[in-house]
């Protein structure tokens, strides 16, 4: 099953509720209807679509959700080569571990890895530009919800300097355009 087919099966809110009822243990169409408040006709139509799509199966013990379909859908998606976050393979690996979809997932515990991540993040600030604290927080909030801790790490690692709630970049790699 493709991710698009999976999403298509669950795109209808009533069908999603009916699937959720099966996932949560409803084993018959009557029980699904009771749990969801859906009409007999709506339950029958949704279960038909979900069964045809491979998300629900009817067994002698009743309805069962095929939760493996989600893993199968992820495996079936095409793998595309992503542009590296850093030309150095080791640094790129560290960045991919901690930055997912443009957001820092967790702060690396190991100082050397944290430094790599912080050097990547500090590139969000232009050298020579002074930023008020609220602007720094707005930029860092895009990276992580705990923007204050992130700001503190950047200052502690001598990547940003601070004076009277004004910040400026003092470290990290600079790329020539």
Secondary structure by P-SEA (a helix, b strand, c coil): ccaaaaaaaaccaaaaaaaaaaaaccccaaaaaaaccccaaaaaaaaaaaaaaccccccccccccccaaaaaaaaaccccccccccccaaaaaaaaacccccccccccccaaaaaaaaaaaaccccccccccaaaaaaaaaacccaaaaaaaaaaaaccccccccbbbbcccccccc
